[in-house]
Amino acid sequence: MKNVQIALLLWLVSFFSFTYSKHTPSDYIKEFNDSAIKLTLEKTTYSLIYFYSDSCKYCQLFNPVFENLCTLYNEDSEATGFQILKTNARVNKKLSKLFGIRHYPTLKLLHYPSKEILEYEGKRDLHSLIDYIGSKTTLTPNYENFKSEVKNIENPKELLENSKDKLVIFIMSHLIDWQDYHYPSHYIQRISNTYEDIDFYVYHGDDLNHAELLPQFGVSNFPSLVYIRNGEFKSFNTEPPAYQTNDKFNGDKIIKFIESIDSDGSLWRSIEAVSVAPVIGTEQFEDDEDSEEDIEHIEL
Ligand SMILES: *[C@@H]1O[C@H](CO)[C@@H](O)[C@H](O)[C@H]1NC(C)=O
């Protein structure tokens, strides 16, 4: 009897470690310190180094972006000749002095053979950093390291299938908080892993395909949530608030909505078919800022 229990336990342990090990963003984070500067930096041609301090609030904001960045580039650094590192610059005074760190967060790109360093001065979002890395090293991100648990809506009929409950998050492409939702450190990926009985979708309100979904679910505010079960739905935040509020979501709001779906007292509404005239797209403009680069050198 005991043997059976132990075998079951072992099987469970191996099952869970097999299922989850691949997708932990922290597996790809490489932290180094004053004790191994040369040993670490000489491993690759390029190192992108994130200098942080524990108390810096812009570092807290940047940490999820940094995790995503590591997931995209740090699997095979020896082959690519590029690694992403982080170091606590307050604690590691040698490193901090060597790279001339005066504020946090600071990102510096080192070219090891020439010892040239560039300071990254662009926006600290994933897409700007991917572009920057591509422009300096010609490397492209390895998107295979994770699989998004959140789908896009290919065919709205999927939403009417009764097999599983569905949560659709209606967003706008320009919402900063939602630009990285398909990367593993976004909270929606963690939530969707927790609620395996629910299929998660993201719908871009500015996507002209399937624009009928907006009137169908009464969505005129973003981000908002629609929970679908057996052809009926409940919604959250779909209409603009009467007064100015913070339109940001965090994971807690989404979890609360899911958890209270059976007890919130509101009625399920049925999904009615609607037809809408196509919307004409608006032009998108981009800022085009050039920044000068200061090249510095370090002696190792
Ligand atoms: C520095 O890094 C090494 C290797 O990762 C580790 O063993 C050591 O404990 C670290 N030292 C400090 C002071 O954090």
The ligand as an ORCA input file, in Angstrom:
! r2SCAN-3c Opt
* xyz 0 1
  C      27.985     35.942     -6.519
  O      27.624     35.004     -7.535
  C      28.077     33.679     -7.270
  C      27.765     32.840     -8.496
  O      26.481     33.015     -8.951
  C      27.440     33.163     -5.999
  O      27.875     31.849     -5.735
  C      27.781     34.084     -4.856
  O      27.116     33.685     -3.693
  C      27.417     35.532     -5.173
  N      27.940     36.404     -4.148
  C      27.202     37.328     -3.554
  C      27.896     38.168     -2.557
  O      26.029     37.495     -3.812
*
